[in-house]
Amino acid sequence: MSINTDRRQLLQWALAAGAAPLFLRHALAADTERFALGLASGCPRPDRLVLWTRLTGPALPEQVEVRWELAEDEGFQRIAASGVEAARPDSAHTVHAEPSGLKPDRWYWYRFSALGQRSVVGRTRTAPAPDAPATLRFAIASCQRYDHGFYAAWRDMAEQELDLVLFLGDYIYEYGPGKDSQAKRQHTGRACQTLDDYRQRYALHKSDPHLQAMHARAPWLCTWDDHEVSNDYAGNQGDNLAADFPARRAAAVQAYWEHMPFPKAWQPRADNLAPLRLYQHWDWGSLARVITLDGRSWRDPQVCPKPGRSGSNTVDLSECPALIEPNRSLLGAAQERWLAQTWDASRPWNLLAQQTLMARHSQRDTSNGGGRYWTDGWDGYPAARSRLLNDLAAAKVPNAVVLGGDVHANHVAGLRADFDRTDSPLLASEFCGTSITSHGGSQERMTQGLAHNPHMLLSRSDQRGYVRFDLKAGLMQAELRAVLDPWDAQSAVQAQARFVVEAGKAGPQLA
C-alpha cells in the first residue's frame, strides 16, 4: 500500500524539520511525554507479528496498563486486533504485544495509549502466505554508533517503500563518552556495565527521530553483534578477561530483549544462563527464506589475541597456525547443525542474515599459503566457514545470498568453495553493508586488498549508509546508498553502486 502525495509531503517535511516520525497523531498533550522513544514492530509471520513500545518519563507507576490497537486502515475504523499489556519496571516498562489471527501479506497500522496519552501511529505488515507468490523490498543496516554521526541514513530509508528491515548488529555501542568533548553527539553515562546502564544507552539511541521514523515505517528482523554487550566478546568471555563478564552479559541480554520487537517467549530466563535464541528462519511467501544467525553467543574465543587480552587481532597465518584448527566454530556446533538443516531448496532465494563479512579478505598476498587476517570475523574461523559453504552446496539451494555488516565498509563478493582458485565454483553472493554512522577504516587499504581478493567486486570503507534490495523470483537488485555528510542530519543520500544477482547464477554483477 502506498502513501498518498499529501502524506508523503508531510513525512518529508517532518523529517527535514527534525520533528517526530511519520504518521504523527498525538491525541492528547501532557507535560511529560510517555512515548518519547517511539514504537516498533517486528518478527512478521503470515498471521502474526510483534508490536513494541516503552513508557517514559519520571514517576511511572509500578504497573501501567497499556492499550494497543492494530487496524486495517490508518483512521482506525477497522480494528483487526486490540488488547492490554502490563508495563512493569522489571522490564523497563516496555511492551511486547503479539496480535495474531491476522491476514497474510497486508499492511496494518498500530498505536498505544496509556496514562492519558496516545502514541504516534506506526505502520507494519504481515508476511505472505507460505505458498503465495511474492516480491520483497528490504534493506540491511548495522552499526549505528550514536557519537559517530547523525542518522541521515535512517531518514532516507524512511522515505523508501520497504516491506522489511534486517538489522544485523551493533544497535547500541557500550562505550562511555568519547575523548572529543567538541563532538556534536556524545554517549551519556559511563561505559555500560549494569542493566540500568544498558537501558539508558538504548533510550539514548532510540531518542533519535530518524531512527524512530524507520521503526514506525515497516517491521524489522534483528540480530546482534558484539557492541550490544562488549567489544569482541566471544560466548561468555569478554575481551578484557574480566571475571564479572557473565553478569554484564546477562544484563545486556535482558536490555536487548526489552528494547527490540521480540515475542514475550524470547524473554531471558530469570537465571539468564542461556542467551536469546536469535537463530530463526522467516519465510516470505514462496519467494524466499530469510535465515537469521547469532555469531556471538556460542563462538570459540578468537585465536592469537594480543598479550593479556582476549578478542580480535590481525595476524599472519604463518605466525598463527591455530587460525586453521579444524574444530573451531563461530556459530557453535548446535547452530551449525541447525543451519545445515534449514536451507530451503523449495524457494527461489535463501537470504542468510548474519553479522559480518564472510568472504575471505586477506590484507596480504595469499600465495604459498600466506595471508594476513582479522581474527574476529569469518577469516578467524576459516574451517567453520568451509563447513557452512559445503553444507550450502550440499543443500542445492537455487540462489543463496549472504548479508552482513560489522566491518563498517561496503563489500560485494562472490563466495567460492576455494578462495585460492578463481575457477572454484561460486556458491553464493554476498552483500556486506557499511555502517549507519560508525567510522570506517582506511580506503587505501581496502583498495590494495582487492588485488589479494579477486572474488571481491567492491570494497569501500569511506561510506556510511545502507543497502536497499528489490527481490523477485528471477532477479535481485541491490543499491548501495551512501550518506554524503555523516554529521548532517539532513544530508543527501545517494546511490553509489548498483548490482544484480540473476536467478540460477551465483555471484553479483554490476548493474
C-alpha positions in Angstrom: 0.0 0.0 0.0 1.4 3.4 -1.0 1.3 6.7 0.9 -0.7 9.3 -0.9 1.0 12.5 -2.1 -0.1 14.7 0.9 1.1 12.1 3.4 4.5 11.8 1.6 4.9 15.6 1.7 4.1 15.6 5.4 6.6 12.9 6.1 9.3 14.7 4.2 8.6 18.0 6.0 8.6 16.4 9.4 11.9 14.6 8.8 13.5 17.7 7.3 12.5 19.7 10.4 13.9 17.1 12.7 10.4 16.5 14.1 8.8 13.3 15.4 8.4 10.4 12.9 5.8 9.7 10.4 2.1 9.2 10.8 2.1 11.8 13.6 -1.0 11.7 15.7 -0.7 12.7 19.3 -4.3 12.5 20.6 -3.6 14.2 24.0 -0.9 16.6 25.1 0.7 16.4 28.6 3.7 17.9 30.3 5.5 14.5 30.3 5.9 12.6 27.1 5.1 8.9 27.8 6.0 7.5 24.4 9.2 9.5 23.8 11.1 6.5 22.4 8.5 5.8 19.7 7.3 2.4 18.7 8.4 -0.5 16.6 7.2 -3.8 15.1 8.9 -7.0 14.1 9.0 -10.7 13.6 6.4 -10.8 10.9 4.7 -14.1 10.1 1.7 -14.6 7.8 -0.8 -14.5 10.7 1.0 -12.6 13.5 3.7 -10.1 14.4 5.1 -8.2 17.5 4.4 -4.6 18.5 6.8 -2.7 20.8 7.0 0.5 22.8 8.5 1.7 26.1 6.8 4.1 28.5 9.0 7.1 29.5 9.1 9.9 32.0 9.5 10.2 35.8 7.4 8.7 38.5 5.9 5.8 36.4 3.6 3.7 38.5 4.7 0.2 39.5 2.4 -1.2 36.9 0.8 0.6 34.0 -1.9 -0.8 31.7 -1.1 0.0 28.1 -3.7 -0.5 25.5 -2.7 -1.3 21.9 -4.7 -1.3 18.7 -4.0 -2.8 15.3 -6.2 -1.6 12.4 -6.6 -2.3 8.7 -6.8 1.4 8.0 -4.9 4.4 9.1 -8.0 6.0 10.5 -8.5 3.0 12.9 -12.1 2.5 11.7 -11.5 -1.3 11.1 -9.8 -2.7 14.2 -8.2 -6.0 13.5 -6.9 -6.7 17.0 -6.5 -5.0 20.3 -5.5 -5.7 23.9 -4.0 -4.5 27.1 -0.4 -5.2 28.3 1.0 -4.5 31.7 4.2 -2.4 31.6 6.4 -3.0 34.7 9.8 -1.8 35.9 11.3 -5.3 35.8 11.2 -5.0 32.0 11.9 -1.2 31.9 8.2 -0.5 31.3 8.4 -2.0 27.8 5.5 -3.6 26.0 5.6 -6.6 23.7 2.1 -7.0 22.2 1.5 -10.0 19.9 -1.6 -9.7 17.7 -2.5 -12.9 15.9 -5.1 -14.3 13.6 -4.1 -11.6 11.0 -4.5 -11.7 7.3 -1.3 -12.5 5.3 0.5 -10.1 3.0 -1.1 -6.9 4.1 -0.3 -3.6 5.8 -1.7 -2.6 9.2 -1.5 0.4 11.4 -1.0 0.4 15.2 -0.8 2.6 18.2 -0.6 2.5 22.0 -2.3 4.5 24.8 -1.5 4.8 28.5 -1.6 7.4 31.3 -3.9 9.7 29.3 -1.7 9.8 26.2 -1.7 8.1 22.8 1.4 7.3 20.8 2.3 8.1 17.3 0.9 5.7 14.7 3.2 3.1 13.2 2.8 1.0 10.0 3.6 -2.7 9.8 2.8 -5.7 7.7 2.4 -9.5 7.8 4.4 -11.9 5.6 2.7 -13.5 2.6 1.2 -17.0 3.0 3.8 -19.8 2.7 2.7 -20.8 -0.8 1.8 -17.4 -2.2 3.9 -15.7 -5.0 5.6 -12.6 -3.6 8.1 -9.8 -4.1 10.2 -8.3 -1.3 11.6 -4.9 -0.9 14.0 -4.7 2.1 17.2 -3.1 3.4 20.1 -4.2 5.6 21.7 -1.9 8.2 24.1 -2.2 11.1 26.5 -0.3 13.4 24.7 2.9 14.4 27.2 4.4 16.9 25.4 7.4 18.4 28.5 9.6 18.8 29.9 9.0 15.3 27.3 10.9 13.4 23.6 11.8 12.8 21.1 9.3 11.4 20.6 10.7 7.9 20.7 7.1 6.6 17.5 6.3 8.6 15.8 9.4 7.4 16.5 8.4 3.8 15.4 4.8 4.4 12.1 6.0 5.9 11.3 7.7 2.6 11.6 4.4 0.7 8.8 1.9 0.2 10.2 -1.1 2.1 8.5 -4.3 3.3 11.2 -5.2 5.8 14.4 -4.1 7.6 17.1 -6.5 8.5 19.2 -5.1 11.3 22.5 -7.1 11.6 24.1 -6.0 14.8 25.6 -3.1 16.9 22.3 -1.4 17.6 24.0 0.4 20.5 27.6 0.9 21.5 28.6 0.2 25.1 31.5 2.7 25.3 31.5 5.7 27.6 31.7 9.3 26.4 34.3 9.9 23.7 37.6 11.8 24.1 36.4 14.6 21.8 34.5 16.9 24.0 33.5 19.0 21.0 31.7 16.2 19.2 28.2 17.1 18.1 26.8 14.0 19.8 28.1 12.1 22.9 27.2 9.0 24.8 25.7 9.9 28.1 26.6 7.9 31.2 29.6 5.7 31.7 30.6 2.6 29.7 27.8 0.1 30.1 28.1 -2.4 32.9 24.8 -2.8 34.6 21.2 -3.3 33.4 20.4 0.3 34.1 23.4 1.4 32.0 22.3 -0.6 29.0 18.7 0.6 29.4 19.9 4.2 29.4 22.0 3.5 26.3 19.1 2.1 24.4 17.0 5.1 25.4 19.7 7.4 24.1 19.9 5.7 20.6 16.1 5.4 20.4 15.6 9.1 21.1 16.7 9.9 17.6 13.7 10.9 15.5 15.0 9.4 12.2 15.6 6.0 13.8 12.1 6.3 15.3 10.8 7.1 11.8 12.1 3.9 10.3 10.9 1.8 13.1 7.4 3.2 12.6 7.6 2.6 8.8 8.0 -1.2 8.5 8.6 -4.4 10.5 12.2 -5.3 11.5 14.1 -8.6 11.9 17.0 -8.1 14.3 20.1 -9.9 15.4 23.1 -8.7 17.5 26.8 -8.5 17.3 29.3 -7.6 20.0 28.6 -4.0 21.0 25.1 -4.8 22.3 27.3 -6.4 25.1 31.0 -5.6 24.9 33.5 -5.2 22.1 34.8 -8.5 20.6 33.2 -10.7 23.2 33.0 -14.5 22.5 30.4 -16.6 24.2 30.8 -15.9 27.9 34.2 -14.3 27.7 34.9 -10.6 27.4 37.8 -9.0 25.6 39.5 -7.9 28.9 39.1 -11.4 30.5 37.1 -9.8 33.5 35.7 -12.3 35.9 32.4 -10.5 36.2 31.7 -10.6 32.5 28.9 -13.2 32.7 26.8 -10.8 34.9 27.5 -8.0 32.5 26.4 -10.1 29.5 23.2 -11.2 31.4 22.3 -7.5 31.9 23.0 -6.7 28.3 20.8 -9.6 27.1 17.9 -8.5 29.2 18.1 -5.0 28.0 18.4 -6.1 24.4 15.2 -8.2 24.6 13.4 -5.4 26.4 14.1 -2.9 23.6 13.6 -5.0 20.4 10.2 -6.0 18.9 10.6 -9.6 20.1 8.0 -12.1 21.4 7.4 -12.4 25.1 8.5 -16.1 24.8 12.0 -14.9 24.0 12.4 -13.1 27.3 15.6 -14.3 29.0 15.2 -16.8 31.9 15.5 -15.4 35.4 18.8 -17.1 35.9 19.9 -15.8 32.4 22.3 -18.7 31.8 21.1 -19.1 28.2 21.2 -16.3 25.7 18.3 -15.5 23.4 17.6 -17.9 20.6 18.2 -15.5 17.8 18.8 -18.0 15.1 15.5 -18.4 13.3 14.0 -18.7 9.9 11.4 -16.5 8.4 9.6 -17.4 5.1 8.4 -14.7 2.7 5.7 -16.5 0.7 7.1 -18.9 -1.9 9.8 -16.4 -2.8 12.4 -16.5 -0.1 13.6 -17.9 3.2 15.3 -15.4 5.5 17.6 -17.1 8.0 19.0 -15.0 10.9 22.1 -16.2 12.8 23.8 -15.5 16.1 27.5 -15.2 15.6 28.4 -14.2 19.2 26.8 -16.4 21.8 28.4 -19.8 21.1 31.6 -18.9 19.2 35.0 -20.2 20.3 37.3 -17.4 21.5 39.5 -15.7 18.9 42.9 -17.2 18.5 46.3 -15.4 18.8 45.0 -12.4 20.8 47.1 -9.5 22.0 49.1 -10.3 25.2 46.9 -10.2 28.3 43.6 -9.9 26.4 41.0 -11.8 24.5 39.3 -10.5 21.4 40.4 -9.7 17.9 43.8 -9.2 16.4 45.2 -9.0 12.9 47.7 -11.9 12.3 49.8 -13.5 9.6 48.7 -17.1 9.0 52.3 -18.2 9.1 52.6 -16.9 12.7 49.2 -18.1 13.9 48.7 -21.8 12.8 45.8 -22.0 15.3 43.8 -20.0 12.9 43.1 -23.1 10.7 42.3 -25.5 13.5 39.5 -27.7 12.1 37.1 -27.8 15.1 36.8 -24.1 15.9 33.4 -22.6 15.4 31.9 -19.1 15.0 28.3 -20.4 15.4 28.7 -23.3 17.8 28.0 -26.9 16.9 24.3 -26.8 17.6 23.7 -23.7 15.4 25.9 -25.2 12.6 23.8 -28.4 12.6 20.5 -26.3 12.6 21.7 -24.2 9.7 22.6 -27.2 7.6 19.1 -28.5 8.0 17.4 -25.1 7.5 18.5 -24.2 3.9 15.4 -24.3 1.8 15.7 -25.6 -1.8 12.0 -25.2 -2.5 12.1 -21.4 -2.6 14.0 -19.4 -5.3 16.0 -17.4 -2.7 17.7 -18.1 0.6 18.9 -14.9 2.4 21.4 -15.5 5.2 21.2 -12.5 7.6 24.3 -12.6 9.9 26.7 -10.2 11.4 29.9 -9.8 9.5 31.9 -10.3 6.2 32.0 -13.9 5.1 34.2 -13.7 2.0 37.9 -14.1 2.6 39.6 -10.7 3.0 43.4 -11.1 3.2 45.4 -8.0 3.7 48.4 -9.6 2.0 49.3 -11.9 -0.8 47.8 -15.4 -0.2 50.2 -17.4 -2.5 52.2 -20.2 -0.9 49.6 -20.5 1.9 50.2 -16.9 3.2 47.8 -14.2 4.0 47.0 -11.7 6.8 43.6 -11.9 8.5 41.4 -10.2 11.1 40.5 -12.8 13.7 37.1 -11.6 14.8 35.2 -12.2 11.5 34.9 -15.3 9.4 38.5 -15.1 8.5 39.3 -16.0 12.1 37.2 -19.2 11.7 38.0 -20.5 8.2 37.2 -24.1 8.9 33.8 -23.1 10.1 33.2 -21.0 7.0 34.2 -24.0 4.8 31.7 -26.2 6.7 28.9 -23.7 6.1 29.7 -23.3 2.4 30.0 -27.1 2.0 26.6 -27.6 3.7 25.1 -24.9 1.4 26.4 -26.7 -1.6 25.0 -30.0 -0.4 21.6 -28.4 0.1 21.5 -27.4 -3.6 19.6 -24.2 -2.9 18.9 -22.2 -6.1 20.1 -18.8 -5.0 21.9 -18.1 -1.7 22.7 -14.5 -0.7 24.8 -13.8 2.4 24.0 -10.5 4.1 26.3 -8.9 6.7 27.6 -5.8 8.5 30.1 -5.2 11.3 33.1 -4.1 9.4 32.0 -0.5 8.6 32.5 -1.0 4.9 30.6 -2.0 1.8 31.8 -5.3 0.4 30.3 -7.1 -2.6 31.7 -10.5 -3.4 31.1 -14.0 -4.7 31.6 -16.8 -2.3 33.6 -19.7 -3.6 34.3 -23.2 -2.3 38.0 -22.4 -2.5 39.1 -18.8 -2.4 42.5 -19.6 -3.7 41.2 -20.8 -7.1 39.4 -18.4 -9.4 37.9 -21.5 -11.2 36.3 -22.8 -8.0 32.5 -22.8 -8.2 30.6 -19.8 -7.0 28.2 -21.0 -4.3 26.6 -17.7 -3.2 26.6 -13.9 -3.5 27.5 -11.6 -0.6 26.5 -8.1 0.3 28.2 -6.8 3.4 26.7 -3.4 4.1 28.6 -0.4 5.7 27.6 1.3 8.9 24.8 3.7 9.6 27.3 6.0 11.3 30.3 4.1 12.8 33.6 5.2 11.4 35.3 3.1 8.8 38.9 2.2 8.2 41.4 3.2 5.5 40.1 3.2 2.0 43.6 2.9 0.7 43.9 -0.4 2.5 40.6 -1.5 1.0 41.7 -0.7 -2.5 45.0 -2.5 -2.0 43.2 -5.5 -0.7 41.2 -6.0 -3.9 44.4 -7.3 -5.5 44.6 -10.1 -3.0 41.0 -11.0 -3.1 39.8 -11.4 -6.7 36.4 -12.7 -5.6 35.7 -9.1 -4.3 33.9 -6.8 -6.7 33.8 -3.8 -4.4 35.3 -2.7 -1.1 34.5 0.8 0.3 35.2 1.8 3.8 34.8 5.6 3.2 31.0 5.5 3.0 28.2 5.4 5.6 24.7 4.2 4.8 22.8 1.1 4.0 21.9 -1.4 1.2 18.5 -1.5 -0.4 17.2 -4.6 -2.2 14.3 -5.4 -4.6 13.8 -9.2 -4.8 11.7 -11.0 -7.3 11.6 -14.7 -8.3 14.0 -14.2 -11.2 16.2 -11.3 -10.0 17.7 -9.5 -7.0 18.6 -5.8 -7.4 20.8 -4.2 -4.8 21.5 -0.5 -4.4 24.3 0.8 -2.1 23.1 4.1 -0.6 25.8 6.4 0.9 25.4 9.5 3.1 27.3 12.4 1.8 27.9 14.1 5.2 27.5 11.9 8.3 27.5 14.9 10.6 24.5 16.5 8.8 21.1 15.0 9.8 19.7 16.4 6.6 22.5 15.2 4.4 21.7 14.0 0.9 21.9 10.2 0.5 22.8 8.9 -3.0 23.1 5.6 -4.8 26.8 4.9 -5.0 26.7 1.5 -6.8 24.1 -1.0 -8.1 24.3 -4.7 -8.6 22.1 -7.5 -9.7 22.0 -11.3 -9.0 20.3 -13.3 -11.6 18.3 -16.4 -10.5 20.3 -19.5 -11.1 23.6 -17.7 -11.5 25.6 -17.2 -8.3 27.6 -14.1 -7.9 26.7 -10.3 -8.1 27.1 -8.4 -11.3 27.4 -4.6 -11.8 24.1 -3.2 -13.0 
